[in-house]
Amino acid sequence: MDLSKYSATDQLRDGTPLQLRAIRPDDKQQLLDGFNRLSGRSVYFRFMGPRQELGPEDLRYFTEIDFRHHIAIVAALQGPSGEQPIGVGRLIEIKDGPNDRVADIAFAVEDKYQNLGTGTVLFEHIVGIAQSQDFTRLLADVHTANKKMLDIFRNSGFAIASRTESAVIHIELDITRTATGSAYPQPEEETYHD
């Protein structure tokens, strides 16, 4: 499966259709615009510290990716003027062992579209992609005040290991097993479009 052509549809809690697709190099300006719409709190939660801007190198790093070791998808609404990106989910591989492929995951959702299920949809699609690519564990650092993201992980059904340092919870999800020990169901193949 060519993940650089990933495309799927889903919906927010209120039934609003949501398009998910692979990030592209030409998304740099949209990514920058979305970053500039994030509140200081959302930026802090995403980058685990204050950040004033995304520079050219950041934009290249976030949009010009290989879709093997670094995978990112955009969540977008369709409006009268076309596509309106509202969030991004990504995974970046940190270990590729024979039986243990591990990645860091991160999400950013524009404040206006938080509490509608956007983060949950991005999480579910990133996990489905990770499982299809034989990742076994996903890691995330979450600020203790980021209750929305913590709820997504807690409600995922996966076995979770965590530890807290200062104000950061280091989370590890075993995406090969659920909290009850049974295998997690794979997403339906038709959700991926080449």
Helices and strands as residue ranges (DSSP letters): G 3-5, E 7-11, E 17-22, G 25-27, H 28-37, H 40-47, H 56-63, E 70-79, E 82-96, E 101-109, G 111-113, H 118-132, E 137-143, H 147-154, E 158-165, E 168-178, G 189-191
